[in-house]
Amino acid sequence: MIYNTKDGELDLSKLTRLYPASVVELNGDVAEMSLEWTELNEDKVKVLNYVLVFDFTPQGQEEKIKTTLVFNTKDELIEEMQKVSEAING
């Protein structure tokens, strides 16, 4: 099943994991963190953007095969997540 994104086409039939995250800065370090962690620590971190990570890495393979979509706001991220869910679930 092909899913069209702003960055191109993704074959969701090969998807092994899909997860949202935020990219945050804390004391000069930048890291990808869960949305829950970000909400719990929102007074300590600066959110740089939000991401939706499509992981196509086969189980047991070390080399990661990922596509990451970047969003400016959490609302944009959630909207894209809903579209992906509709595509997967029909």
C-alpha positions as protocol buffer text, in pm:
chain_id: "A"
residue {
  index: 1
  type: MET
  ca { x: 0 y: 0 z: 0 }
}
residue {
  index: 2
  type: ILE
  ca { x: 151 y: 328 z: -113 }
}
residue {
  index: 3
  type: TYR
  ca { x: 114 y: 639 z: 102 }
}
residue {
  index: 4
  type: ASN
  ca { x: 185 y: 977 z: -55 }
}
residue {
  index: 5
  type: THR
  ca { x: 364 y: 1232 z: 164 }
}
residue {
  index: 6
  type: LYS
  ca { x: 498 y: 1580 z: 100 }
}
residue {
  index: 7
  type: ASP
  ca { x: 840 y: 1413 z: 59 }
}
residue {
  index: 8
  type: GLY
  ca { x: 736 y: 1129 z: -173 }
}
residue {
  index: 9
  type: GLU
  ca { x: 579 y: 785 z: -169 }
}
residue {
  index: 10
  type: LEU
  ca { x: 612 y: 532 z: 113 }
}
residue {
  index: 11
  type: ASP
  ca { x: 525 y: 163 z: 90 }
}
residue {
  index: 12
  type: LEU
  ca { x: 335 y: 103 z: 414 }
}
residue {
  index: 13
  type: SER
  ca { x: 324 y: -272 z: 353 }
}
residue {
  index: 14
  type: LYS
  ca { x: 695 y: -278 z: 449 }
}
residue {
  index: 15
  type: LEU
  ca { x: 648 y: -68 z: 763 }
}
residue {
  index: 16
  type: THR
  ca { x: 779 y: -228 z: 1083 }
}
residue {
  index: 17
  type: ARG
  ca { x: 731 y: 65 z: 1321 }
}
residue {
  index: 18
  type: LEU
  ca { x: 566 y: 405 z: 1313 }
}
residue {
  index: 19
  type: TYR
  ca { x: 610 y: 658 z: 1590 }
}
residue {
  index: 20
  type: PRO
  ca { x: 575 y: 1028 z: 1662 }
}
residue {
  index: 21
  type: ALA
  ca { x: 839 y: 1224 z: 1849 }
}
residue {
  index: 22
  type: SER
  ca { x: 958 y: 1572 z: 1924 }
}
residue {
  index: 23
  type: VAL
  ca { x: 1303 y: 1708 z: 1856 }
}
residue {
  index: 24
  type: VAL
  ca { x: 1411 y: 1902 z: 2162 }
}
residue {
  index: 25
  type: GLU
  ca { x: 1707 y: 2104 z: 2280 }
}
residue {
  index: 26
  type: LEU
  ca { x: 1829 y: 2082 z: 2639 }
}
residue {
  index: 27
  type: ASN
  ca { x: 2149 y: 2249 z: 2751 }
}
residue {
  index: 28
  type: GLY
  ca { x: 2278 y: 2266 z: 2394 }
}
residue {
  index: 29
  type: ASP
  ca { x: 2208 y: 1899 z: 2318 }
}
residue {
  index: 30
  type: VAL
  ca { x: 1950 y: 1805 z: 2055 }
}
residue {
  index: 31
  type: ALA
  ca { x: 1760 y: 1477 z: 2081 }
}
residue {
  index: 32
  type: GLU
  ca { x: 1449 y: 1299 z: 1958 }
}
residue {
  index: 33
  type: MET
  ca { x: 1214 y: 1232 z: 2250 }
}
residue {
  index: 34
  type: SER
  ca { x: 867 y: 1086 z: 2297 }
}
residue {
  index: 35
  type: LEU
  ca { x: 575 y: 1326 z: 2303 }
}
residue {
  index: 36
  type: GLU
  ca { x: 490 y: 1212 z: 2656 }
}
residue {
  index: 37
  type: TRP
  ca { x: 844 y: 1284 z: 2782 }
}
residue {
  index: 38
  type: THR
  ca { x: 835 y: 1624 z: 2613 }
}
residue {
  index: 39
  type: GLU
  ca { x: 507 y: 1717 z: 2781 }
}
residue {
  index: 40
  type: LEU
  ca { x: 642 y: 1610 z: 3121 }
}
residue {
  index: 41
  type: ASN
  ca { x: 955 y: 1821 z: 3069 }
}
residue {
  index: 42
  type: GLU
  ca { x: 816 y: 2112 z: 2868 }
}
residue {
  index: 43
  type: ASP
  ca { x: 944 y: 2363 z: 3123 }
}
residue {
  index: 44
  type: LYS
  ca { x: 1303 y: 2235 z: 3078 }
}
residue {
  index: 45
  type: VAL
  ca { x: 1333 y: 2187 z: 2702 }
}
residue {
  index: 46
  type: LYS
  ca { x: 1290 y: 2385 z: 2383 }
}
residue {
  index: 47
  type: VAL
  ca { x: 1091 y: 2201 z: 2116 }
}
residue {
  index: 48
  type: LEU
  ca { x: 1258 y: 2252 z: 1779 }
}
residue {
  index: 49
  type: ASN
  ca { x: 1004 y: 2053 z: 1574 }
}
residue {
  index: 50
  type: TYR
  ca { x: 793 y: 1739 z: 1565 }
}
residue {
  index: 51
  type: VAL
  ca { x: 858 y: 1428 z: 1359 }
}
residue {
  index: 52
  type: LEU
  ca { x: 676 y: 1120 z: 1238 }
}
residue {
  index: 53
  type: VAL
  ca { x: 918 y: 834 z: 1188 }
}
residue {
  index: 54
  type: PHE
  ca { x: 843 y: 554 z: 943 }
}
residue {
  index: 55
  type: ASP
  ca { x: 1077 y: 265 z: 1025 }
}
residue {
  index: 56
  type: PHE
  ca { x: 1114 y: 5 z: 749 }
}
residue {
  index: 57
  type: THR
  ca { x: 1404 y: -184 z: 909 }
}
residue {
  index: 58
  type: PRO
  ca { x: 1351 y: -562 z: 889 }
}
residue {
  index: 59
  type: GLN
  ca { x: 1374 y: -739 z: 1223 }
}
residue {
  index: 60
  type: GLY
  ca { x: 1730 y: -839 z: 1305 }
}
residue {
  index: 61
  type: GLN
  ca { x: 1889 y: -599 z: 1057 }
}
residue {
  index: 62
  type: GLU
  ca { x: 2136 y: -351 z: 1205 }
}
residue {
  index: 63
  type: GLU
  ca { x: 2129 y: -89 z: 929 }
}
residue {
  index: 64
  type: LYS
  ca { x: 1827 y: 134 z: 991 }
}
residue {
  index: 65
  type: ILE
  ca { x: 1591 y: 215 z: 706 }
}
residue {
  index: 66
  type: LYS
  ca { x: 1382 y: 514 z: 811 }
}
residue {
  index: 67
  type: THR
  ca { x: 1193 y: 804 z: 661 }
}
residue {
  index: 68
  type: THR
  ca { x: 1121 y: 1101 z: 884 }
}
residue {
  index: 69
  type: LEU
  ca { x: 860 y: 1368 z: 816 }
}
residue {
  index: 70
  type: VAL
  ca { x: 919 y: 1697 z: 996 }
}
residue {
  index: 71
  type: PHE
  ca { x: 643 y: 1929 z: 1123 }
}
residue {
  index: 72
  type: ASN
  ca { x: 648 y: 2273 z: 1279 }
}
residue {
  index: 73
  type: THR
  ca { x: 359 y: 2208 z: 1515 }
}
residue {
  index: 74
  type: LYS
  ca { x: 215 y: 1920 z: 1712 }
}
residue {
  index: 75
  type: ASP
  ca { x: -121 y: 1977 z: 1540 }
}
residue {
  index: 76
  type: GLU
  ca { x: 38 y: 1921 z: 1198 }
}
residue {
  index: 77
  type: LEU
  ca { x: 197 y: 1600 z: 1329 }
}
residue {
  index: 78
  type: ILE
  ca { x: -133 y: 1470 z: 1466 }
}
residue {
  index: 79
  type: GLU
  ca { x: -312 y: 1554 z: 1141 }
}
residue {
  index: 80
  type: GLU
  ca { x: -56 y: 1349 z: 944 }
}
residue {
  index: 81
  type: MET
  ca { x: -84 y: 1063 z: 1195 }
}
residue {
  index: 82
  type: GLN
  ca { x: -459 y: 1054 z: 1136 }
}
residue {
  index: 83
  type: LYS
  ca { x: -407 y: 1037 z: 759 }
}
residue {
  index: 84
  type: VAL
  ca { x: -161 y: 750 z: 796 }
}
residue {
  index: 85
  type: SER
  ca { x: -400 y: 567 z: 1028 }
}
residue {
  index: 86
  type: GLU
  ca { x: -681 y: 602 z: 774 }
}
residue {
  index: 87
  type: ALA
  ca { x: -453 y: 472 z: 499 }
}
residue {
  index: 88
  type: ILE
  ca { x: -350 y: 169 z: 705 }
}
residue {
  index: 89
  type: ASN
  ca { x: -694 y: 86 z: 844 }
}
residue {
  index: 90
  type: GLY
  ca { x: -887 y: 168 z: 532 }
}
